[in-house]
């Protein structure tokens, strides 16, 4: 299975588009949340089409991981929701979340809404909204 056009649009909405490099929690990023790789530079920024190309390339690893982690009965909406989760938090977080069992996925997604603020775990409103949207998509 591959992420659908609707799933790509879902990620694009969640990430937002940035034509120029920005600080993403201490890491330089551009486009739709593409983390710059060593030696990678975009002094003139990126167009939305270039940003989408970077996004599609970055989705390769999460989708490969999903192929081995999800059951055969996984629906397209579930796949898309899990792609968004893994794109945002990484494959390690995806594996940890899925370890709680398939039936627990929507509930477990909601637990990944915290950020560290001066050593204190605090709910991040943006992450909370994103996890809620992922859980809703997963259940639909």
C-alpha positions as CSV (number, residue, x, y, z in Angstrom):
1,X,0.0,0.0,0.0
2,X,1.1,3.6,-0.6
3,X,0.0,6.9,0.9
4,X,-3.0,8.3,-1.0
5,X,-3.2,11.8,-2.5
6,X,-5.6,12.6,0.4
7,X,-2.9,11.3,2.9
8,X,-0.3,13.6,1.3
9,X,-2.7,16.5,1.5
10,X,-3.3,15.6,5.2
11,X,0.4,15.8,5.9
12,X,0.8,19.0,4.0
13,X,-2.0,20.6,6.0
14,X,-0.5,19.4,9.3
15,X,3.1,20.5,8.4
16,X,2.3,23.7,6.6
17,X,4.5,25.0,3.8
18,X,7.6,27.0,4.3
19,X,9.5,28.2,1.2
20,X,12.6,29.0,3.2
21,X,14.6,27.2,5.9
22,X,13.2,27.4,9.4
23,X,14.1,26.1,12.8
24,X,12.1,22.9,13.6
25,X,12.9,22.2,17.3
26,X,16.6,22.9,16.8
27,X,16.9,21.3,13.4
28,X,16.8,23.2,10.1
29,X,13.8,22.3,7.9
30,X,12.1,23.5,4.8
31,X,9.0,22.8,2.7
32,X,6.6,20.4,4.4
33,X,8.8,19.5,7.3
34,X,11.8,18.2,5.4
35,X,14.8,18.0,7.8
36,X,17.8,19.2,6.0
37,X,20.4,16.5,5.5
38,X,24.2,17.2,6.0
39,X,25.4,19.2,3.1
40,X,21.9,20.1,1.9
41,X,21.2,23.7,1.2
42,X,18.4,25.7,-0.2
43,X,19.6,29.3,-0.3
44,X,16.8,30.3,-2.7
45,X,14.2,28.3,-0.9
46,X,11.8,25.8,-2.5
47,X,8.6,25.9,-4.5
48,X,5.6,24.0,-3.3
49,X,6.2,21.4,-6.1
50,X,9.8,21.0,-4.9
51,X,8.6,20.8,-1.3
52,X,6.1,18.0,-2.3
53,X,9.0,16.1,-4.0
54,X,11.0,16.3,-0.8
55,X,7.9,15.1,1.2
56,X,7.4,12.1,-1.1
57,X,11.0,11.2,-0.8
58,X,10.9,11.5,3.0
59,X,7.8,9.3,3.2
60,X,9.7,6.3,1.7
61,X,11.2,5.2,5.1
62,X,7.9,5.4,7.0
63,X,6.1,3.5,4.3
64,X,8.7,0.7,4.2
65,X,8.4,0.4,8.0
66,X,4.6,0.3,7.8
67,X,4.8,-2.6,5.3
68,X,6.2,-4.8,8.0
69,X,4.4,-3.4,11.0
70,X,0.7,-3.2,10.0
71,X,-1.8,-6.1,9.5
72,X,-3.0,-7.0,6.0
73,X,-6.5,-5.6,6.9
74,X,-5.1,-2.0,7.3
75,X,-7.3,0.4,5.4
76,X,-6.1,3.3,3.3
77,X,-7.2,5.9,6.0
78,X,-5.4,3.9,8.7
79,X,-2.3,3.8,6.5
80,X,-2.5,7.5,5.8
81,X,-2.9,8.4,9.5
82,X,0.1,6.2,10.4
83,X,2.2,7.8,7.7
84,X,1.5,11.2,9.1
85,X,2.3,10.0,12.6
86,X,5.6,8.4,11.5
87,X,6.5,11.4,9.3
88,X,6.0,13.7,12.3
89,X,7.6,11.6,15.1
90,X,9.7,9.0,13.3
91,X,9.6,5.3,12.8
92,X,10.8,4.6,16.3
93,X,7.8,6.4,17.8
94,X,5.6,4.5,15.3
95,X,7.0,1.1,16.5
96,X,6.5,2.1,20.2
97,X,3.0,3.2,19.6
98,X,2.0,0.1,17.6
99,X,3.5,-2.2,20.2
100,X,0.4,-1.5,22.3
101,X,-1.7,-3.4,19.8
102,X,-3.7,-2.5,16.7
103,X,-6.9,-1.9,18.7
104,X,-5.2,0.6,20.9
105,X,-3.8,2.8,18.0
106,X,-6.3,5.7,18.2
107,X,-6.0,5.9,22.0
108,X,-2.2,5.6,21.9
109,X,-1.8,8.3,19.2
110,X,-3.3,10.8,21.6
111,X,-0.5,10.2,24.1
112,X,2.1,11.7,21.7
113,X,1.1,15.3,22.2
114,X,3.7,16.5,24.7
115,X,6.8,18.7,24.3
116,X,9.6,19.3,26.8
117,X,9.4,22.9,28.1
118,X,12.3,23.6,30.5
119,X,12.4,20.0,31.6
120,X,8.6,19.7,32.1
121,X,6.4,17.6,29.8
122,X,3.7,20.0,28.6
123,X,0.8,19.5,26.2
124,X,1.5,21.1,22.8
125,X,-1.8,22.4,21.4
126,X,-0.6,21.9,17.8
127,X,0.5,18.3,18.5
128,X,-2.7,17.6,20.4
129,X,-4.8,18.8,17.4
130,X,-2.6,16.7,15.0
131,X,-2.9,13.5,17.1
132,X,-6.7,14.1,17.3
133,X,-6.9,14.4,13.5
134,X,-4.8,11.3,13.0
135,X,-6.9,9.3,15.4
136,X,-10.1,10.5,13.7
137,X,-8.7,9.6,10.2
138,X,-7.5,6.2,11.6
139,X,-11.0,5.4,12.8
140,X,-12.8,6.6,9.7
